[in-house]
Amino acid sequence: MQPMDESGEASTAPRNEFPAVPGVADLAYKLERAMERIEESEERVERLEGRDAD
């Protein structure tokens, strides 16, 4: 299903992933940074566990 414009035809303009709500871009940035930190922590844990296996 595609968004319809005023003429009733399907719009070819890309839909915004997030609505234009103040603060959403900031929250998305913070979420992305948090996910990066989680990934880095997981990598550190894997390295430490690998050392214990020796």
Secondary structure, 3 states (H helix, E strand, C coil): CCCECCCCCECCCCCCCCCCCCCHHHHHHHHHHHHHHHHHHHHHHHHHHHHHCC
